[in-house]
Structure formats: structure tokens, C-alpha cells
């Protein structure tokens, strides 16, 4: 087993790479309605980020015959951590692929590998931080784009929620032991078996959540990913904008787990579920004890107040339909 002077660490969620069966609708949704800015387009890949994101992109959209998530990327804390994670993972028997500098526009050398659930993860360190054109640039030097230029206008990417039909504890143990994620809150069934876990490498309650969905089509699916809004009024404004465009959504509401406000909406091009997210609490305690939720407490855990499943069939389908699959190279 390789010994490191300093164990490799992940700093934050980097980006989500989406492939859409209807890229025109997806670009309309994410650029005009959500309000993400397009950094650039290269060879059919559209790179987007929010007004407060500094790196080259926090999501990408590519056209494909089937909508899916290609990979979820994480930024390492140090440049050497990318290679050190590769060593650590290989020692654990995980197959690791090197992604050369420039393969993904704006990004340096990276590695890709699969979780036990076969979700594709990527770890990188170097990423360009391009300055936008003057007409899109914020006056504030500590901000990238002008806020409120269009659409819902979230500040930054926040978290991902992955779904699997295997035991979620297998996945959360891997995230903890190999990648350094800490369990913050978790849900157990009546037999005390873990169903879901909310984990982070930052002070957020979760940078990633892992949900067991036994009847999911595959073991490697995405339940949703999320962009952050500054406050609860922004969530209500998002609901207004979605209603004005005739887009069905779930919420507004407040989760018990994370204590955050939310609206869920599906991209009409890919079907991917997006959560618009705000408030919540931060964790600064180094000796944090994970919060355990029991199955019969989840009426409060999932929805402290507000709409979760909805009253219309369409809204129930939106939250409870099968998540978007992640198709891997092995398939």
C-alpha cells in the first residue's frame, strides 16, 4: 500500500456532464430559463456555468441519441492529489483511466473511474478560470458574471444525488474510505439497514447523496443535481419563472434533512431532474456525529413543510419517476 506525506483530498464538486436527446430544448432550459452562462462551445460540447462559478464550467451538454449523465467531476485540493488518488484507487483494485489535458475543454489532466455502483467519477485539479466578455462581466471583482442577467440566475453548483439499485452502504463506504467523504445524515429502514446517505467533503450538509432505489433500471443513475440560490425569496422567484414558462415543478418546500428550501424541475430536453436549492445549515464541527433518520420519520425528513410529491399526476411523476441513467463505457 502506497504511503503519502499527505493523504489526497477532494476540495469540491466540479461539474456534471450531461448528454441530451434534445439538445436544443436543454440549451433553452439551462441557458434561458435557469440562466446559466455559456463559456464556450467546442465540437458540439456546450460548457456552462453560473454567475458565481469561477471555473471554466460546472456543467456541459452534448447531443446524443439517449439522455444520460456521462460523468460527475470533483476538484482535488492539490495538483498531486490527482495522481495520488489514481495510486490509491489502483491499489484498491479500481480500474483508473487517465484523461489527458485538453480532452475536456478548459481542464487539465484528470482521472476517471467507477464507483461500486458503476457511476462514472472524474477527479481533476487544473481548470481554466476564463474572464467573460466585458458586456457579461460583473462590476464586482469577486464575481464572474452579472447576477440576474437572465432567468432564475443561480449563484453556483451545489450537489449531486445519485441513485442505485444496490446496497447504498457499499457506495457510501467507498466514498468515505477511498475518497474522504464524511457522512452527515443518513436514513435507515425498519430493520436498521441504511437506505440513503448524505455526505460531504466541504462544510455543506451534502456534496453528494446516495439513494437506494431497488426497482431502478440500473445501478448507476442520477436522481438529481442542484444549483444554489442565495435565499428563500430566490426560490419563490424561480417558481414564478417556471410557472410563467408553463414548466411543471415540485415545491417550493423545505427539507428536514439539510433544512434547505427547494424546487424540483425537469429539463424538457433530457429529462434530467434539477433541484434549485437554498438556505440549509453548514457543518463546522470536526467531531460531527452523523444524524440518523428512521423510516417512519421521513415525512419530516424529506419534507419539513411544502410540496414534495404534489397533487397532480404530472408532479408526482416528476419526483418519483426513474432517475436519469448513467451509461458507462462497459455497456
Residue pairs with C-beta under 8 A, 6 or more apart in sequence:
1 91
2 84
2 87
2 88
2 91
4 84
6 78
7 84
7 180
8 76
8 77
8 78
8 80
8 81
8 82
8 84
8 85
8 88
8 180
9 76
9 77
9 78
9 81
9 180
9 201
10 74
10 75
10 76
10 77
10 81
10 123
10 179
10 180
10 181
10 201
11 74
11 75
11 76
11 77
11 201
11 202
12 74
12 75
12 201
12 202
12 207
13 72
13 73
13 74
13 75
13 157
13 158
13 159
13 160
13 207
13 208
14 55
14 58
14 73
14 74
14 75
14 122
14 124
14 127
15 55
15 57
15 58
15 59
15 60
15 72
15 73
15 157
16 58
16 59
16 60
16 69
16 72
16 73
16 157
16 160
16 222
16 225
17 59
17 60
17 62
17 69
17 70
17 71
17 72
17 73
17 104
18 26
18 59
18 60
18 61
18 62
18 67
18 68
18 69
18 70
18 270
18 272
19 61
19 62
19 63
19 64
19 66
19 67
19 68
19 69
19 70
19 270
20 26
20 61
20 62
20 63
20 64
20 67
20 267
20 269
20 270
20 272
21 63
21 64
21 65
21 66
21 67
21 269
21 270
22 67
22 268
22 269
22 270
23 46
23 61
23 62
23 63
23 269
24 269
25 267
25 268
25 269
26 61
26 267
26 268
26 269
26 270
27 46
27 61
27 269
28 269
29 267
29 268
29 269
30 36
30 48
30 59
30 61
30 267
31 37
31 38
31 48
31 150
31 151
32 150
32 151
33 151
33 152
33 241
33 242
33 245
33 247
34 151
34 152
34 154
34 227
34 274
34 276
35 50
35 51
35 149
35 150
35 151
35 152
35 153
35 154
36 48
36 49
36 50
36 59
36 151
36 154
36 227
37 48
37 49
37 50
37 51
37 132
37 136
37 144
37 145
37 149
38 46
38 47
38 48
39 47
39 48
39 49
39 56
39 57
39 106
39 130
39 132
40 47
40 105
40 106
40 130
41 47
42 105
44 62
44 63
45 60
45 61
45 62
45 105
46 60
46 61
46 62
47 56
47 57
47 59
47 60
47 105
47 106
48 57
48 58
48 59
48 60
48 61
49 55
49 56
49 57
49 58
49 59
49 144
49 157
50 58
50 145
50 153
50 154
50 155
50 156
50 157
50 227
50 228
51 138
51 143
51 144
51 145
51 146
51 147
51 149
51 153
51 154
51 155
52 143
52 144
52 147
52 155
52 156
53 144
53 156
53 157
54 129
54 144
55 75
55 106
55 127
55 128
55 129
56 105
56 106
56 107
56 127
56 128
56 129
56 130
57 105
57 106
58 156
58 157
59 157
59 225
60 104
61 270
62 70
66 327
67 269
67 270
67 271
67 272
67 324
68 324
68 325
68 326
68 327
69 120
69 222
69 272
69 324
69 325
69 326
70 120
70 326
70 327
71 112
71 120
71 121
71 122
71 326
72 119
72 120
72 121
72 122
72 160
72 162
72 222
72 225
73 110
73 121
73 122
73 123
73 124
74 121
74 122
74 123
74 124
74 179
75 123
75 124
75 125
75 127
76 82
76 85
76 123
76 124
76 125
78 125
79 125
79 126
81 123
81 125
82 109
82 110
82 111
82 123
82 124
82 125
85 111
85 123
85 179
86 96
86 98
86 111
88 178
89 96
89 111
89 113
89 178
90 96
92 178
94 113
94 114
94 178
95 113
95 114
96 111
96 112
96 113
97 111
97 112
97 113
98 109
98 110
98 111
99 107
99 109
99 110
99 111
99 112
99 122
99 124
100 109
101 107
101 108
101 109
101 126
103 110
104 110
106 127
106 128
106 130
107 124
107 126
107 127
107 128
108 124
108 125
108 126
108 127
109 124
109 125
109 126
110 122
110 123
110 124
111 122
111 123
111 124
112 120
112 121
112 122
113 120
113 121
114 120
114 121
114 220
114 328
115 121
115 171
115 174
115 175
115 220
116 166
116 170
116 171
116 174
117 162
117 164
117 166
117 170
117 171
117 219
117 220
118 218
118 219
118 220
118 326
118 328
118 330
119 162
119 164
119 171
119 220
119 326
120 220
120 326
120 328
131 137
132 144
132 145
136 145
136 146
136 149
137 144
137 145
137 146
138 144
138 145
138 146
138 147
139 146
147 153
147 155
151 241
152 229
152 234
152 237
152 238
152 241
152 242
152 276
153 234
154 227
154 228
154 229
154 234
154 276
155 227
155 228
155 229
155 230
156 227
156 228
157 225
157 226
157 227
157 228
158 204
158 226
158 227
158 228
158 277
159 204
159 206
159 207
159 208
159 209
159 225
159 226
159 277
160 207
160 208
160 209
160 222
160 224
160 225
160 226
161 206
161 208
161 209
161 210
161 211
161 222
161 223
161 224
161 225
161 226
161 275
162 171
162 208
162 209
162 210
162 211
162 220
162 221
162 222
162 223
163 210
163 211
163 212
163 213
163 216
163 221
163 222
163 223
163 323
164 171
164 210
164 211
164 212
164 213
164 216
164 219
164 220
164 221
165 212
165 213
165 214
165 215
165 216
165 217
165 218
165 219
166 212
166 219
167 193
167 194
167 212
168 194
168 195
168 196
168 197
168 210
168 211
168 212
169 193
169 194
169 197
171 210
172 181
172 183
172 186
172 194
172 197
172 199
172 210
175 181
175 199
175 208
175 210
176 182
176 183
176 199
179 201
180 201
181 199
181 200
181 201
181 207
181 208
182 199
182 200
182 201
182 288
183 197
183 198
183 199
183 290
184 198
184 199
184 200
184 205
184 206
184 283
184 288
184 290
184 291
185 197
185 198
185 205
185 206
185 257
185 258
185 290
185 291
185 292
185 293
186 194
186 196
186 197
186 198
186 290
186 291
186 292
186 293
187 194
187 195
187 196
187 197
187 257
187 293
187 294
187 295
187 298
187 301
188 194
188 195
188 292
188 293
188 294
188 295
189 195
189 295
190 294
190 295
190 296
194 212
195 211
195 212
195 295
196 209
196 210
196 211
196 212
197 209
197 210
198 205
198 206
198 208
198 209
198 257
198 258
199 206
199 207
199 208
199 209
199 210
200 206
200 207
200 208
200 283
201 207
203 282
203 283
203 284
204 280
204 282
204 283
205 257
205 258
205 259
205 260
205 280
205 281
205 282
205 283
206 258
209 223
211 223
213 221
213 223
213 322
213 323
216 322
216 323
217 322
217 325
218 325
218 326
220 325
220 326
220 328
221 322
221 323
221 324
221 325
221 326
222 272
222 273
222 323
222 324
222 325
222 326
223 273
223 323
224 264
224 272
224 273
224 274
224 275
224 323
225 272
225 273
225 274
225 275
226 274
226 275
226 276
226 277
227 274
227 275
227 276
227 277
228 277
228 278
229 235
229 238
229 276
229 277
229 278
230 278
231 278
231 279
232 261
232 278
232 279
234 278
235 251
235 252
235 261
235 262
235 263
235 276
235 277
235 278
236 252
238 263
238 276
239 249
239 251
239 252
239 263
242 249
242 263
242 265
243 249
247 265
247 268
248 265
248 266
248 312
248 314
248 315
248 318
249 263
249 264
249 265
249 315
249 318
250 263
250 264
250 265
250 307
250 308
250 309
250 310
250 315
250 318
250 319
251 261
251 262
251 263
251 264
251 306
251 307
251 308
252 261
252 262
252 263
252 306
252 307
253 261
253 262
253 303
253 304
253 305
253 306
253 307
253 308
254 260
254 261
254 262
254 279
254 303
254 304
254 305
254 306
255 261
255 262
255 280
255 301
255 302
255 303
255 304
256 293
256 300
256 301
256 302
256 303
256 304
257 291
257 293
257 301
257 302
258 280
258 281
259 279
259 280
259 281
259 304
260 277
260 278
260 279
260 280
261 277
261 278
261 279
261 280
261 306
262 275
262 276
262 277
262 278
263 275
263 276
264 273
264 274
264 275
264 276
264 318
264 319
265 273
265 274
265 276
265 318
266 272
266 273
266 274
266 318
267 273
267 274
270 324
271 324
272 324
273 318
273 319
273 323
273 324
293 301
302 308
307 315
308 319
309 315
309 316
309 319
309 320
310 316
310 318
310 319
